[in-house]
Amino acid sequence: MKRRFKTRAVLAVMATLAASLLTAAPAQAVDDPGLRLSNFELRPIGNKAELQGRVDKLNADLPNIGVNSILKADARQGTWSSGVCNAAAVESGTKPENLTRSFCFDSADNGNENSEWWPQGVTGVADADEDQTWGDPEPGWDPADHKPMLVTWYNKDDWNGDKKPDDADSGGLNTERKGVRVSFVDSSTGKYAHVLLVYPFINASGNASYMSVRTSQHYSSSQYNYGSLHAGGIVWYGYYLYVADTNRGFRVFDLRNIIDLGALPADKWGTAKNAIGRQDGVYHAHGYRYILPQSDGWTNTACDTVEPPPGTPCDMQDNDKTCEANDVTPKTSFAGLDRSASVRHITTGEWCEKAQVTDEYTTGRVIRRPMNTSGGTPKLDANGYWQADEAYRIPFNTSYADNGGIQGAAVINGTYYLSQSRGLSNGRLIVARPDTGTGRLVETSPRRLSAIGVEDLFVWPGSPNQLWTVTEHPGRRMLYSVTP
């Protein structure tokens, strides 16, 4: 983000005001209560000021670091390719349609059957700022040559599939609920680093500390009953990361708050993988050097806090909540920014298990909420709430044997691109446009071949546009782009 951003901001605000006068929310299907826009209202979390106060205390105690400094310093090395960089990411003899570029993580992050981290969400500096760069040039470093991409990973803590984070993997080494990490990838060099997302709290001694990001952040002796947040989508807009919280809306992280534990004296940085937070004056982060504390959030009216008492509905994981015709409160399974419209929007949507998808009302929904042109913040109503102005049902197409399983959505000039995962078979990219009369997305072309285990979608605007996704399965991982 270059400093000329302030000049653009004045013009951008004027453009936003004009667009708001000319643009009205499209009509929603009156016969479908699941598409009523009032269903999708998000409110600021109730403890925002308290949360920011905890972050301020952490920043006072610990050294901060910027995105470019992370890209310069860390030594993890991935591989860029103009083709398929991981042959296991596709069925034999195939490749994603219109593939342009791919990136493979190192062998440890590519994973195996005991992998504790699973990639999910994708975003990049092209979401963050219109000029698609971050920071100002320095001697020996031009940000235009080092454009970051970001990938979320959740920590797998349900190995036996019983929807309870209470079991160990076969090696017994990955039982800690480490939450969510974000990979910062240099789109030129292939260097990358992991940053652990954390939730700040004040410990019993009155010091600022932090825990991993969970489905619930109720900090008590029972905190380890809660599973890692799935983080199925991410949007980087301005200084802020909007990380999908399946049953609430978004957790928000400010990139000005990244902390470098490695800059502490050696006796103050604990590197044990099974420890987190401040313990006896030593700071731990499950072995990671960088942490980023949550400072804000947006939540639906059914889940108004991220620190609820045990046993509340807001502690559910992705597949605890079904996709039914009468659903009202949505899931936020994935997220993507649309810069192509006169008013920018974040598009979210629902993952619905294919076995649950039996008709056109059980495929899940996509929801669009407006963003301010500058500042990286949502466009709010008079009450300070973040309202949706569009919502549609995801296609149910009887021409195909499987529907549902949507893991990501992106919008370019009114056309929707949906990533569909299909187990260990190649996924599909679905292209559709809205039918405002029915409230459904209608497919406009045959489904396109994707890689195995495709997830979230991210648009890199350009000539041509690039549509990015990441694949999740261990040993089959690949970050890649196609032309839409």
C-alpha positions as CSV (number, residue, x, y, z in Angstrom):
1,M,0.0,0.0,0.0
2,K,1.8,3.1,-1.2
3,R,1.3,6.5,0.5
4,R,-0.4,7.9,-2.5
5,F,-3.4,6.0,-1.1
6,K,-4.6,9.1,0.7
7,T,-5.0,11.0,-2.6
8,R,-6.9,8.1,-4.2
9,A,-9.1,7.9,-1.1
10,V,-10.7,11.3,-1.7
11,L,-11.7,10.4,-5.2
12,A,-12.7,6.9,-4.1
13,V,-15.1,8.3,-1.5
14,M,-16.7,10.6,-4.1
15,A,-17.2,7.6,-6.4
16,T,-18.7,5.5,-3.7
17,L,-21.2,8.2,-2.8
18,A,-22.2,8.5,-6.4
19,A,-22.5,4.7,-6.8
20,S,-24.7,4.5,-3.7
21,L,-27.2,6.9,-5.2
22,L,-27.4,5.1,-8.5
23,T,-27.3,1.5,-7.3
24,A,-30.2,-0.2,-5.6
25,A,-30.2,-3.7,-4.1
26,P,-31.6,-6.3,-6.6
27,A,-35.0,-7.8,-5.9
28,Q,-34.8,-11.1,-4.0
29,A,-37.2,-14.0,-4.6
30,V,-40.3,-13.4,-2.5
31,D,-41.2,-17.0,-2.2
32,D,-37.8,-18.1,-0.6
33,P,-37.5,-17.1,3.1
34,G,-33.9,-18.4,3.1
35,L,-33.0,-15.4,0.8
36,R,-34.4,-12.6,2.9
37,L,-31.6,-10.1,3.2
38,S,-32.4,-9.5,6.9
39,N,-31.1,-13.1,7.5
40,F,-27.6,-12.0,6.7
41,E,-27.0,-9.0,9.0
42,L,-23.6,-8.9,10.7
43,R,-23.0,-6.8,13.8
44,P,-19.7,-5.8,15.4
45,I,-18.5,-8.1,18.1
46,G,-19.6,-7.0,21.6
47,N,-16.1,-7.0,23.0
48,K,-14.3,-5.1,20.3
49,A,-12.9,-2.3,22.5
50,E,-11.7,-4.8,25.1
51,L,-10.1,-6.9,22.4
52,Q,-8.2,-3.9,21.0
53,G,-7.0,-3.0,24.4
54,R,-5.5,-6.5,24.8
55,V,-3.8,-6.1,21.4
56,D,-2.4,-2.7,22.5
57,K,-0.8,-4.3,25.5
58,L,0.7,-7.1,23.4
59,N,2.2,-4.5,21.1
60,A,3.6,-2.6,24.0
61,D,5.3,-5.7,25.3
62,L,6.5,-7.3,22.1
63,P,8.2,-6.2,18.8
64,N,6.2,-5.7,15.7
65,I,7.2,-6.6,12.1
66,G,5.8,-5.7,8.6
67,V,4.8,-8.0,5.7
68,N,7.8,-7.2,3.6
69,S,10.2,-7.8,6.4
70,I,8.7,-11.2,6.8
71,L,9.2,-12.0,3.1
72,K,12.8,-10.8,3.3
73,A,13.7,-12.7,6.5
74,D,12.2,-16.2,6.3
75,A,13.8,-19.1,4.5
76,R,11.0,-21.5,3.6
77,Q,11.2,-22.1,-0.1
78,G,8.4,-23.2,-2.5
79,T,8.4,-23.8,-6.2
80,W,6.7,-21.8,-9.0
81,S,5.8,-23.5,-12.3
82,S,4.1,-22.5,-15.5
83,G,2.4,-26.0,-15.5
84,V,1.3,-28.4,-12.8
85,C,3.9,-28.3,-10.1
86,N,2.5,-31.3,-8.2
87,A,1.3,-34.2,-10.4
88,A,-0.5,-35.8,-7.5
89,A,-2.8,-32.7,-7.3
90,V,-4.7,-33.8,-10.5
91,E,-5.9,-37.1,-11.9
92,S,-3.4,-38.7,-14.2
93,G,-3.1,-37.1,-17.6
94,T,-5.2,-34.0,-16.7
95,K,-4.7,-30.4,-15.7
96,P,-7.0,-27.6,-14.6
97,E,-8.7,-26.0,-17.6
98,N,-6.9,-22.7,-18.6
99,L,-4.1,-23.2,-16.1
100,T,-1.6,-20.3,-16.1
101,R,0.7,-20.8,-13.1
102,S,1.1,-23.0,-10.0
103,F,3.0,-23.0,-6.7
104,C,4.0,-25.9,-4.5
105,F,4.9,-25.7,-0.9
106,D,8.0,-27.5,0.5
107,S,7.8,-31.2,1.2
108,A,6.9,-30.8,4.8
109,D,3.9,-28.5,4.1
110,N,2.8,-30.7,1.1
111,G,2.2,-33.2,3.8
112,N,1.3,-36.8,4.3
113,E,-1.4,-38.9,6.0
114,N,-0.6,-37.4,9.4
115,S,-0.6,-33.8,8.3
116,E,-1.8,-31.5,11.1
117,W,-2.3,-28.4,8.9
118,W,-4.8,-28.2,6.0
119,P,-4.9,-25.3,3.5
120,Q,-8.2,-23.5,2.9
121,G,-8.5,-19.8,2.1
122,V,-6.7,-17.7,-0.5
123,T,-6.1,-13.9,-0.9
124,G,-3.4,-11.6,-2.0
125,V,-2.1,-8.1,-2.3
126,A,-4.4,-7.6,-5.4
127,D,-7.3,-7.8,-2.9
128,A,-5.5,-5.5,-0.5
129,D,-4.7,-2.5,-2.7
130,E,-5.7,-1.3,-6.1
131,D,-2.0,-0.8,-7.2
132,Q,-1.3,-4.5,-6.2
133,T,1.8,-3.7,-4.1
134,W,2.4,-3.4,-0.4
135,G,4.7,-0.8,1.1
136,D,7.3,1.6,-0.4
137,P,10.5,0.8,-2.2
138,E,13.7,0.5,-0.1
139,P,17.3,0.0,-1.1
140,G,17.5,-3.4,-2.6
141,W,13.8,-4.1,-2.3
142,D,11.0,-3.0,-4.6
143,P,7.6,-4.2,-3.4
144,A,6.4,-4.4,-7.1
145,D,8.8,-7.4,-7.5
146,H,7.6,-9.2,-4.3
147,K,3.8,-9.2,-4.4
148,P,2.4,-11.3,-1.5
149,M,-0.2,-14.0,-1.6
150,L,-1.8,-15.4,1.5
151,V,-3.2,-18.9,2.3
152,T,-5.0,-19.9,5.5
153,W,-4.5,-23.4,7.1
154,Y,-6.5,-24.9,9.9
155,N,-5.1,-27.4,12.4
156,K,-6.8,-30.8,12.0
157,D,-8.0,-31.9,15.4
158,D,-10.8,-34.4,14.5
159,W,-8.9,-37.4,13.2
160,N,-11.7,-40.0,13.8
161,G,-14.5,-37.8,12.2
162,D,-16.8,-37.7,15.3
163,K,-16.9,-33.9,15.2
164,K,-15.2,-33.6,18.6
165,P,-11.6,-32.3,18.9
166,D,-10.7,-35.0,21.4
167,D,-8.5,-37.4,19.6
168,A,-4.9,-37.8,18.6
169,D,-3.5,-38.7,15.2
170,S,-1.7,-42.0,14.7
171,G,1.6,-40.7,15.8
172,G,0.2,-39.0,18.9
173,L,2.1,-35.8,18.1
174,N,-0.5,-33.4,16.9
175,T,-3.0,-33.3,19.7
176,E,-2.7,-29.6,20.5
177,R,-5.4,-27.4,18.9
178,K,-3.1,-25.0,17.2
179,G,-5.9,-23.0,15.5
180,V,-5.1,-21.2,12.2
181,R,-1.9,-20.1,10.5
182,V,-1.5,-17.9,7.4
183,S,1.2,-18.4,4.8
184,F,2.7,-15.3,3.3
185,V,4.0,-16.3,-0.1
186,D,6.3,-14.1,-2.3
187,S,4.8,-14.4,-5.8
188,S,8.2,-13.9,-7.4
189,T,10.8,-15.8,-5.3
190,G,8.6,-18.5,-3.9
191,K,9.9,-17.8,-0.4
192,Y,7.2,-18.0,2.3
193,A,6.6,-17.8,6.0
194,H,3.8,-18.9,8.4
195,V,2.1,-16.5,10.8
196,L,0.0,-18.0,13.6
197,L,-3.3,-16.3,14.2
198,V,-4.0,-15.9,17.9
199,Y,-6.7,-14.6,20.2
200,P,-5.6,-12.2,23.0
201,F,-6.7,-12.3,26.6
202,I,-5.4,-11.1,30.0
203,N,-4.1,-13.9,32.1
204,A,-4.5,-14.5,35.8
205,S,-1.4,-12.4,36.5
206,G,-2.8,-9.4,34.7
207,N,-0.5,-9.8,31.7
208,A,-1.5,-9.8,28.1
209,S,-1.3,-13.3,26.6
210,Y,-3.0,-15.2,23.8
211,M,-4.4,-18.6,22.8
212,S,-4.9,-20.3,19.4
213,V,-7.9,-19.3,17.3
214,R,-10.8,-21.8,18.1
215,T,-14.5,-22.2,17.4
216,S,-14.9,-20.6,20.8
217,Q,-12.5,-18.4,22.7
218,H,-14.0,-19.0,26.1
219,Y,-10.7,-18.8,28.0
220,S,-11.0,-21.2,31.0
221,S,-9.8,-24.6,32.0
222,S,-12.1,-26.0,29.4
223,Q,-10.6,-24.1,26.5
224,Y,-9.1,-27.2,25.0
225,N,-12.6,-28.6,24.4
226,Y,-13.0,-26.3,21.4
227,G,-11.7,-27.2,18.0
228,S,-9.6,-25.1,15.6
229,L,-11.4,-22.5,13.5
230,H,-11.8,-23.8,10.0
231,A,-10.8,-20.5,8.3
232,G,-12.3,-21.6,5.0
233,G,-12.0,-18.2,3.4
234,I,-9.9,-15.0,3.7
235,V,-10.0,-11.5,2.2
236,W,-7.1,-9.0,2.6
237,Y,-8.5,-5.5,2.2
238,G,-6.4,-2.5,3.2
239,Y,-4.6,-3.4,6.4
240,Y,-7.2,-6.0,7.4
241,L,-7.5,-9.7,7.1
242,Y,-11.1,-10.9,7.1
243,V,-11.0,-14.6,8.1
244,A,-14.1,-16.7,7.7
245,D,-15.7,-17.8,11.0
246,T,-18.1,-20.5,9.9
247,N,-20.9,-19.9,12.4
248,R,-20.4,-16.2,13.1
249,G,-19.1,-14.2,10.1
250,F,-15.6,-12.9,10.3
251,R,-12.6,-12.6,12.6
252,V,-10.6,-9.5,11.7
253,F,-6.8,-9.1,12.0
254,D,-4.8,-5.9,11.5
255,L,-1.5,-6.4,9.7
256,R,0.0,-3.5,11.7
257,N,-0.1,-5.9,14.7
258,I,2.1,-8.7,13.4
259,I,4.5,-9.7,16.2
260,D,8.0,-11.1,15.8
261,L,8.8,-13.4,18.7
262,G,12.1,-14.1,17.1
263,A,13.3,-10.6,17.8
264,L,13.0,-11.2,21.6
265,P,16.0,-12.2,23.7
266,A,16.6,-16.0,23.3
267,D,15.3,-16.7,26.8
268,K,12.0,-15.0,26.1
269,W,11.0,-16.9,23.0
270,G,9.8,-20.4,23.6
271,T,9.9,-22.7,20.5
272,A,8.1,-25.8,21.9
273,K,5.3,-26.9,19.5
274,N,3.0,-27.9,22.4
275,A,2.9,-24.5,24.1
276,I,1.2,-21.1,23.4
277,G,0.9,-17.8,25.1
278,R,2.9,-16.1,27.9
279,Q,4.1,-18.6,30.4
280,D,6.5,-17.5,33.2
281,G,7.5,-14.5,31.2
282,V,8.3,-16.6,28.1
283,Y,6.3,-16.3,24.9
284,H,5.3,-19.4,23.0
285,A,3.4,-19.9,19.7
286,H,3.4,-23.6,18.9
287,G,6.9,-23.3,17.5
288,Y,6.2,-20.4,15.2
289,R,8.1,-17.1,15.1
290,Y,5.3,-14.8,14.0
291,I,1.9,-14.2,15.5
292,L,-1.0,-11.9,14.6
293,P,-3.7,-11.2,17.3
294,Q,-7.4,-10.8,16.5
295,S,-8.5,-7.2,17.0
296,D,-12.0,-7.1,15.6
297,G,-14.8,-9.2,14.3
298,W,-18.3,-9.3,12.7
299,T,-20.9,-11.7,13.9
300,N,-24.5,-12.7,13.1
301,T,-27.2,-12.0,15.6
302,A,-27.3,-15.6,16.8
303,C,-23.6,-15.6,17.8
304,D,-22.9,-12.2,19.3
305,T,-19.6,-13.0,20.9
306,V,-16.5,-15.2,20.4
307,E,-16.3,-15.9,24.1
308,P,-19.6,-17.7,24.7
309,P,-20.3,-20.1,27.6
310,P,-19.7,-23.8,26.8
311,G,-22.2,-25.7,24.8
312,T,-23.7,-22.8,22.8
313,P,-24.7,-23.2,19.1
314,C,-21.8,-20.9,18.1
315,D,-19.3,-23.6,18.9
316,M,-20.3,-25.7,15.9
317,Q,-17.9,-26.8,13.2
318,D,-18.6,-26.6,9.5
319,N,-20.6,-29.9,9.1
320,D,-22.5,-29.6,12.4
321,K,-24.9,-27.3,10.7
322,T,-27.0,-28.7,7.8
323,C,-28.0,-27.0,4.6
324,E,-31.8,-27.0,4.6
325,A,-34.5,-25.1,2.8
326,N,-35.6,-23.3,6.0
327,D,-32.1,-22.2,7.0
328,V,-32.0,-18.6,8.1
329,T,-28.7,-17.8,9.7
330,P,-26.0,-18.6,7.1
331,K,-22.6,-20.3,7.4
332,T,-19.6,-18.3,6.3
333,S,-17.6,-21.2,4.7
334,F,-15.6,-19.1,2.2
335,A,-15.0,-15.5,1.1
336,G,-13.8,-13.5,-1.8
337,L,-13.5,-9.8,-2.7
338,D,-15.1,-8.3,-5.9
339,R,-13.3,-5.2,-7.1
340,S,-15.0,-5.3,-10.5
341,A,-18.3,-3.6,-9.4
342,S,-18.9,0.1,-8.8
343,V,-19.2,-0.7,-5.1
344,R,-16.8,-3.3,-3.9
345,H,-18.2,-6.4,-2.1
346,I,-17.2,-9.4,-0.1
347,T,-18.9,-12.5,-1.4
348,T,-19.4,-15.3,1.1
349,G,-21.1,-18.7,0.8
350,E,-22.0,-22.0,2.3
351,W,-20.3,-25.3,2.0
352,C,-23.0,-28.0,1.8
353,E,-22.0,-31.7,1.8
354,K,-23.0,-33.3,-1.5
355,A,-24.9,-36.1,0.3
356,Q,-27.1,-33.4,1.8
357,V,-27.9,-31.7,-1.5
358,T,-31.1,-33.2,-2.7
359,D,-32.8,-30.3,-4.4
360,E,-32.4,-26.6,-5.4
361,Y,-33.0,-25.5,-1.8
362,T,-30.1,-27.5,-0.2
363,T,-27.1,-26.4,-2.3
364,G,-26.2,-23.5,-0.1
365,R,-26.3,-19.7,-0.6
366,V,-23.9,-17.0,-1.7
367,I,-24.2,-13.6,0.0
368,R,-22.8,-10.2,-0.9
369,R,-22.0,-7.4,1.5
370,P,-20.7,-4.0,0.4
371,M,-17.3,-2.5,1.3
372,N,-16.1,1.0,1.5
373,T,-13.7,2.0,-1.3
374,S,-11.0,3.1,1.1
375,G,-10.0,2.2,4.6
376,G,-10.4,-1.5,4.3
377,T,-13.7,-1.4,6.2
378,P,-17.3,-2.6,5.6
379,K,-20.0,-0.2,4.3
380,L,-22.4,0.0,7.2
381,D,-26.0,1.1,7.7
382,A,-27.2,3.9,10.1
383,N,-27.1,1.5,13.0
384,G,-23.5,0.4,12.4
385,Y,-24.6,-3.0,11.0
386,W,-23.1,-4.7,8.0
387,Q,-26.1,-5.6,5.7
388,A,-26.2,-7.9,2.7
389,D,-27.5,-6.4,-0.5
390,E,-27.7,-9.6,-2.6
391,A,-28.1,-13.3,-1.9
392,Y,-28.7,-16.3,-4.2
393,R,-29.0,-20.0,-4.1
394,I,-26.1,-22.0,-5.5
395,P,-26.9,-24.0,-8.7
396,F,-28.6,-27.4,-8.6
397,N,-28.0,-28.8,-12.0
398,T,-29.6,-32.2,-12.8
399,S,-27.3,-32.6,-15.8
400,Y,-24.5,-33.5,-13.4
401,A,-24.4,-36.4,-10.9
402,D,-23.2,-34.3,-8.1
403,N,-24.1,-30.9,-6.7
404,G,-23.1,-29.0,-3.6
405,G,-19.6,-29.3,-2.2
406,I,-18.9,-25.6,-3.0
407,Q,-15.7,-24.4,-1.4
408,G,-15.2,-20.9,-2.9
409,A,-16.8,-18.1,-4.8
410,A,-15.5,-15.2,-6.8
411,V,-17.4,-12.6,-8.8
412,I,-16.1,-10.7,-11.9
413,N,-18.4,-8.2,-13.6
414,G,-21.5,-10.0,-12.4
415,T,-20.4,-13.5,-13.3
416,Y,-20.0,-16.0,-10.4
417,Y,-17.2,-18.6,-10.3
418,L,-17.7,-21.4,-7.8
419,S,-15.1,-24.1,-6.9
420,Q,-16.6,-27.5,-6.3
421,S,-14.5,-30.2,-4.6
422,R,-15.2,-33.9,-5.4
423,G,-13.3,-36.0,-2.9
424,L,-10.1,-37.4,-4.5
425,S,-11.4,-36.8,-8.0
426,N,-10.8,-33.6,-10.0
427,G,-12.9,-30.8,-8.9
428,R,-15.0,-28.5,-11.1
429,L,-15.2,-24.7,-11.7
430,I,-18.8,-23.7,-12.1
431,V,-19.7,-20.5,-14.0
432,A,-23.1,-18.9,-13.4
433,R,-25.0,-15.7,-13.4
434,P,-27.9,-14.5,-11.1
435,D,-31.6,-14.9,-12.0
436,T,-33.1,-12.2,-9.8
437,G,-36.6,-13.5,-10.5
438,T,-35.9,-16.9,-8.9
439,G,-33.1,-15.9,-6.6
440,R,-30.8,-18.6,-8.0
441,L,-27.5,-18.7,-9.8
442,V,-27.9,-20.2,-13.3
443,E,-25.0,-22.0,-15.0
444,T,-24.0,-20.4,-18.2
445,S,-21.4,-22.9,-19.6
446,P,-20.3,-26.5,-19.0
447,R,-18.4,-27.1,-15.7
448,R,-14.6,-26.8,-16.1
449,L,-12.0,-29.3,-14.9
450,S,-10.2,-28.3,-11.7
451,A,-7.6,-30.0,-9.5
452,I,-8.3,-32.4,-6.6
453,G,-9.6,-30.9,-3.4
454,V,-10.0,-27.3,-4.6
455,E,-10.9,-24.7,-1.9
456,D,-11.4,-20.9,-1.7
457,L,-11.2,-18.6,-4.7
458,F,-9.4,-15.3,-5.2
459,V,-9.4,-12.9,-8.2
460,W,-6.1,-11.2,-9.3
461,P,-7.4,-8.4,-11.7
462,G,-5.4,-7.9,-14.8
463,S,-5.3,-8.5,-18.5
464,P,-6.3,-11.2,-18.4
465,N,-7.8,-11.7,-14.9
466,Q,-6.4,-14.6,-12.9
467,L,-8.5,-16.9,-10.7
468,W,-6.6,-18.5,-7.9
469,T,-7.4,-21.5,-5.6
470,V,-5.5,-24.0,-3.4
471,T,-5.9,-27.7,-3.0
472,E,-6.1,-29.2,0.5
473,H,-5.4,-32.9,0.6
474,P,-2.0,-34.0,2.0
475,G,0.5,-34.9,-0.7
476,R,-1.7,-33.3,-3.3
477,R,-1.3,-29.6,-2.4
478,M,-1.0,-26.9,-5.0
479,L,-1.8,-23.2,-5.2
480,Y,-2.7,-22.3,-8.8
481,S,-4.3,-19.9,-11.2
482,V,-6.5,-20.1,-14.3
483,T,-7.9,-17.6,-16.7
484,P,-11.7,-17.4,-16.0
